Every structure is written in C-alpha cells, then in structure tokens.
C-alpha cells in the first residue's frame, strides 16, 4: 500500500511539473527485503515504452550477468535514480519514420537527479535490501550523497545509513 501511495504521489507531482510525462514513469520492481538491489542511472527508450527497468539492451546484458552469477531477476530489486527517460533531440532534427523527432538518451542533469533523489531514498527504505549495488557514478553519488566515483569505490563494501 505504501508503494502505491508513493507512485501516485510522484505521478501527481510529475503531472504538475512535466505535464504528459507522468505516464512515462518507470518504477523499480522486485521483491521486498531482497538480498540485492541494483540501481541504475535512468530508463532508456525500451524501459520508457514498457514501463519496466532494465528491459532494453542494458537489461539483456544484466540478465546475462545475473545468470553467470547464479541469480534470478525475480530475486533482486531493480530501479533507477531518475524515473523518467532523459532525452535530447537527434542532431539532424529530422522526423523519424513514426512522424516525431528522433530522440536519444542523454545523461540526467544534476537537477533531475536532485528532483528524484528523495523518491529513490524512500524506495530504498521501503524495499529494505540487504546490499545495494550502484551501476555507475550517477547512482553511486545519489545513494551516498557525495561526489565519490565508481573508480574510488570499486571493490569496497560501504556501510549504509
């Protein structure tokens, strides 16, 4: 019930500040109290279209690595810092064959990360994972609220708050 309230509140907030984008939100998925929570940067095109995290090219890579590690996707919780696909218009400015400007992914801005960080932190508290693995600098910095880089943190277990 708490999860549904969080989702509805975020949808309402997005509708107010980014009208029309509230239906493009991509929420995390997986069990409560998992041994592992993976946090990525932001959804891509396929994630945005399907409304699920890590289902595009990165998701196929993730599924492969989970299989190698002997983990089932259903056993872990997967989410992103930013819950909406950050996009930019293609360099040509031409219309695609679907009749809209070609859009490509871009890194989330500091403002987008700051906007979604409280929602991520509430999600982490609600999910209550045993271990969090951040998949890149953006999620690492959002979770630790620092400028720490993956290179500096690689291979280190960090205590949570």
Steps between C-alpha positions, in 0.01 A plus 500: 500500500784738586657432159177587319468826694860595409434427133176700492667793677788503251260473204305798633818702554630419150162592349538843660859571396531292181147465359460192284808325640324341799410196289866455400618434856702181545481368854724240659392138521576194704435351841501672837805427718714360217859398557600736216372827355649630175471871423565641155510855370174544305270308268573478130260486208383141548463546874288809443284325241450185713486676838755260652865548600784333309306337216693649208857431390639565851235265637612219271858551623376505859304177452814335360713612796232392750494157337880475526474597868229240562237763584143513376365841407192426713723477810638853476353849496591720203449875475646826370585833658302701244158353427448662157710452186724804447503576127637744248397565141718332242768710331323494164177643636319287238179317565523125548289256298246509786448873440674644806847640554759234562588508870800341662600436858713750688645497850265642762568854615598588857153651537327179388714294737425736789128496413475119508748430783242526784281249314796265459589525869138427599499205261820361655354535850178327394671218309754440779768317299787309658753650256478780245712491185513826307552472126704810423601834646153657493338234721807478726499875558122509548504221759804630691415870453864558409731555204651153541576325170471135406878490456549611861233265638570195280525183703423671832209410723353818642283507811150639458320754708 
